[in-house]
Amino acid sequence: MKSITINGSQRESVGKVSTKALRNAGQVPCVVYGGDKAVHFAAAELAFSKLVYTPNAYTVVIALDNGTTINAILQDIQFHPVTDRILHVDFYQTFEDKEVTMSIPVQFEGVSPGVLAGGSLRKTNRRLKVKALPSKLPDFIIANISGLEIGNKLYVTQIENKDYTFMHPDNTVVVQVKMARAASKTVAEEVAEEEATEEKAAE
C-alpha cells in the first residue's frame, strides 16, 4: 500500500488552551495510539489534504521533529460542524507482525452483461473493511462484474483474498445488477396487456 509522510512536532501540553492556540495557528492536534503509550503531536492542516480528501487508502509515516518516526494508519478524524475544518486526528500505530483493520476502496472491473441488456449497476459497497498485516494491505480491492446478469449479486465471499480477511458477514453484497426502472415499467405494462388480452379472449 502507498504511504504518505506527515511531518509534525510532539506536544508536551495537551490542555484546551494549547489546543486552541494550535488550531488558531493552522495546526491540527493529533494522537497516535497502539504503542507503549499515546503520542501527542501537531501537524499543519494542509499536511492532511492528500490523506483525508481522497477516495484512496494510505498508510502513514509520522515524522516528528525530535527524529522519531512512527508507522500508522488513520483511525478517526473530527471535523468542525460548520466550517468542516479538521479539529483532531487519531492514528493507530502499526507493527509488521500485528494485523490491523482498515477500510479499502473497491475498484470495479469488467463489463456486466446485465448492464448491457439494460440493467442498472448498484455499487452497494464502495469501501470494504479488511484485516491484514501492514505489508499485505492492498491499495484497492478488485470486484469483477463481468459475470453479472440482471438480478445477480456479487458477495464478499466471491472476491476473497489470501492476503487479507474481510470484516463483513459472508452475505454482504458488494455490487448488484438490478432491472432499470424503465425496463421494469415496460415489463409490467407487457404483463398487464397480456392479462387483459387473455381476459378478453376468455369472454
C-alpha positions as CSV (number, residue, x, y, z in Angstrom):
1,M,0.0,0.0,0.0
2,K,1.2,3.5,-0.8
3,S,2.3,5.7,2.1
4,I,2.1,9.4,3.0
5,T,4.5,11.2,5.3
6,I,3.2,13.7,7.8
7,N,5.7,16.0,9.5
8,G,4.7,17.0,13.0
9,S,6.0,18.3,16.3
10,Q,5.5,16.4,19.5
11,R,3.3,18.1,22.1
12,E,4.2,18.5,25.7
13,S,1.0,20.3,26.7
14,V,-2.4,18.9,25.7
15,G,-4.8,21.2,27.5
16,K,-7.6,23.2,26.0
17,V,-5.7,26.4,25.9
18,S,-2.7,25.0,24.0
19,T,-5.1,23.1,21.7
20,K,-7.0,26.2,20.8
21,A,-3.7,28.1,20.1
22,L,-2.6,25.3,17.8
23,R,-5.8,25.5,15.8
24,N,-5.5,29.3,15.5
25,A,-2.0,28.8,14.1
26,G,-3.3,26.4,11.4
27,Q,-2.1,23.3,13.2
28,V,-4.1,20.1,13.9
29,P,-3.8,18.3,17.3
30,C,-3.2,14.6,16.8
31,V,-2.6,11.5,18.8
32,V,-1.2,8.1,18.0
33,Y,-2.5,5.0,19.9
34,G,-1.4,1.4,19.8
35,G,2.2,1.7,21.1
36,D,3.5,1.6,24.6
37,K,2.0,5.0,25.3
38,A,-0.1,7.5,23.4
39,V,2.0,10.0,21.4
40,H,0.5,13.6,21.1
41,F,1.7,15.8,18.3
42,A,0.6,18.6,16.0
43,A,0.9,19.0,12.2
44,A,-0.1,21.6,9.6
45,E,-3.7,21.3,8.4
46,L,-2.5,21.2,4.8
47,A,-0.5,18.1,5.5
48,F,-3.7,16.1,5.7
49,S,-5.1,17.1,2.3
50,K,-3.8,14.0,0.4
51,L,-4.7,11.7,3.3
52,V,-8.3,12.9,4.0
53,Y,-9.7,14.4,0.8
54,T,-9.2,11.4,-1.4
55,P,-11.0,8.1,-2.2
56,N,-7.7,6.2,-1.9
57,A,-6.3,4.5,1.2
58,Y,-2.8,5.2,2.5
59,T,-0.7,4.1,5.4
60,V,1.1,6.9,7.2
61,V,4.7,7.7,8.3
62,I,4.6,10.3,11.1
63,A,7.9,12.1,11.2
64,L,8.3,14.1,14.4
65,D,10.7,17.0,14.9
66,N,12.6,15.0,17.6
67,G,13.8,12.5,14.9
68,T,11.1,9.8,15.8
69,T,9.2,8.1,13.0
70,I,6.0,6.2,13.6
71,N,4.2,3.9,11.1
72,A,0.5,4.2,11.5
73,I,-3.0,4.2,9.8
74,L,-5.7,6.8,10.1
75,Q,-8.1,5.8,12.8
76,D,-10.5,8.7,13.3
77,I,-10.9,12.3,12.2
78,Q,-13.1,15.1,13.7
79,F,-14.4,18.0,11.6
80,H,-15.9,21.3,12.7
81,P,-19.7,21.0,12.2
82,V,-19.9,24.4,10.4
83,T,-16.6,25.1,8.7
84,D,-15.5,21.5,8.0
85,R,-12.0,22.3,9.2
86,I,-10.1,19.4,10.7
87,L,-10.3,19.6,14.5
88,H,-8.5,16.4,15.6
89,V,-7.0,13.3,14.1
90,D,-6.4,9.9,15.7
91,F,-3.9,7.4,14.4
92,Y,-3.2,3.8,15.2
93,Q,0.4,2.7,15.3
94,T,1.2,-0.3,13.1
95,F,3.8,-3.1,13.6
96,E,4.9,-5.5,10.9
97,D,3.9,-8.6,12.9
98,K,0.4,-7.3,14.0
99,E,-2.7,-7.3,11.9
100,V,-4.7,-4.1,11.6
101,T,-8.2,-3.3,10.3
102,M,-8.6,-0.7,7.5
103,S,-11.2,0.5,5.1
104,I,-10.1,-0.1,1.5
105,P,-11.7,1.3,-1.7
106,V,-13.3,-1.1,-4.2
107,Q,-12.3,-1.0,-7.8
108,F,-14.9,-2.3,-10.2
109,E,-13.6,-4.1,-13.3
110,G,-15.1,-5.7,-16.4
111,V,-18.4,-5.2,-18.3
112,S,-21.6,-6.6,-17.0
113,P,-23.9,-8.4,-19.5
114,G,-26.8,-7.4,-17.3
115,V,-25.9,-3.7,-17.7
116,L,-25.5,-4.1,-21.5
117,A,-29.0,-5.6,-21.5
118,G,-30.4,-2.5,-19.9
119,G,-29.9,-3.3,-16.2
120,S,-28.7,-0.8,-13.6
121,L,-25.4,-1.3,-11.7
122,R,-25.8,-0.7,-8.0
123,K,-22.5,-0.3,-6.2
124,T,-23.6,-1.2,-2.7
125,N,-20.2,-1.1,-1.0
126,R,-17.6,1.2,-2.5
127,R,-15.3,0.5,0.5
128,L,-14.7,-2.7,2.5
129,K,-13.0,-3.3,5.8
130,V,-10.2,-5.8,5.8
131,K,-7.8,-7.2,8.4
132,A,-4.2,-7.8,7.4
133,L,-0.6,-7.3,8.2
134,P,0.5,-3.8,7.2
135,S,2.6,-5.2,4.4
136,K,-0.4,-7.1,3.0
137,L,-2.8,-4.2,2.9
138,P,-4.0,-3.6,-0.7
139,D,-4.3,-0.2,-2.4
140,F,-7.7,-1.3,-3.6
141,I,-10.0,-4.4,-3.8
142,I,-10.9,-5.6,-7.3
143,A,-14.5,-6.6,-7.9
144,N,-15.0,-8.1,-11.3
145,I,-18.5,-7.6,-12.6
146,S,-18.1,-9.5,-15.9
147,G,-20.4,-12.3,-14.9
148,L,-23.3,-10.3,-13.5
149,E,-26.6,-10.7,-15.3
150,I,-29.7,-8.8,-14.3
151,G,-30.7,-9.9,-10.8
152,N,-27.2,-11.1,-9.9
153,K,-25.2,-10.0,-6.9
154,L,-21.5,-10.2,-6.1
155,Y,-20.8,-11.1,-2.5
156,V,-17.6,-10.6,-0.4
157,T,-17.1,-14.3,-0.4
158,Q,-16.6,-14.2,-4.2
159,I,-13.7,-11.8,-4.0
160,E,-11.8,-13.4,-1.1
161,N,-8.0,-13.0,-1.0
162,K,-5.5,-14.9,1.0
163,D,-3.6,-11.8,2.0
164,Y,-6.4,-10.3,4.0
165,T,-9.7,-11.1,5.7
166,F,-12.9,-9.3,5.2
167,M,-14.5,-7.9,8.3
168,H,-18.0,-8.3,6.9
169,P,-20.7,-11.1,7.1
170,D,-20.5,-13.6,4.2
171,N,-23.8,-12.3,2.8
172,T,-22.5,-8.7,2.3
173,V,-23.3,-7.5,-1.2
174,V,-20.5,-5.6,-2.9
175,V,-22.4,-4.8,-6.2
176,Q,-25.5,-6.0,-7.9
177,V,-27.3,-5.5,-11.2
178,K,-31.0,-4.6,-11.0
179,M,-33.5,-4.1,-13.7
180,A,-33.7,-0.5,-14.7
181,R,-37.0,1.3,-13.7
182,A,-37.9,2.0,-17.3
183,A,-37.3,-1.7,-18.2
184,S,-39.3,-2.8,-15.2
185,K,-42.2,-0.5,-16.2
186,T,-42.1,-1.9,-19.7
187,V,-42.3,-5.5,-18.4
188,A,-45.2,-4.6,-16.1
189,E,-47.0,-3.0,-19.0
190,E,-46.5,-6.0,-21.2
191,V,-47.7,-8.3,-18.4
192,A,-50.8,-6.1,-17.9
193,E,-51.5,-6.2,-21.7
194,E,-51.2,-10.0,-21.8
195,E,-53.5,-10.4,-18.9
196,A,-56.1,-8.0,-20.5
197,T,-55.9,-9.9,-23.8
198,E,-56.4,-13.2,-22.0
199,E,-59.4,-11.9,-20.1
200,K,-60.9,-10.5,-23.3
201,A,-60.3,-13.9,-25.0
202,A,-62.0,-15.7,-22.1
203,E,-65.1,-13.6,-22.6
